[in-house]
Amino acid sequence: MIEDLCPDAWVISYVNPTNFVVDAVRRVTKVKFIAICDTSSGCYENSPTVVKYTSVREEILC
């Protein structure tokens, strides 16, 4: 559905465990997707990477 409504959108998943979600999304969609573990340290460690590859502003991530 996201692919149809907004094909250039990025989906940011903020869950734990991330591996199951990533595997499912990769298998059944073609959306641009980033998964971040919901631990607070993971948020701060991954924010620069998310900002680098998307147009998401860092201040809204954590």
NORPE-V362688 format. One record per backbone hydrogen bond with DSSP energy under -0.5 kcal/mol. CO is the residue of the C=O (numbers start at 1). NH is the residue of the N-H. If there is no record, write none. Layout:
co:CO nh:NH
co:CO nh:NH
This chain:
co:1 nh:5
co:2 nh:6
co:6 nh:9
co:9 nh:32
co:10 nh:12
co:11 nh:13
co:11 nh:34
co:12 nh:14
co:13 nh:15
co:13 nh:36
co:17 nh:21
co:18 nh:22
co:19 nh:23
co:20 nh:24
co:21 nh:25
co:22 nh:26
co:23 nh:27
co:24 nh:28
co:25 nh:29
co:31 nh:33
co:32 nh:11
co:34 nh:13
co:36 nh:15
co:39 nh:43
co:40 nh:44
co:41 nh:45
co:42 nh:46
co:43 nh:47
co:46 nh:50
co:47 nh:51
co:48 nh:52
co:49 nh:53
co:50 nh:54
co:57 nh:60
co:58 nh:61
co:58 nh:62
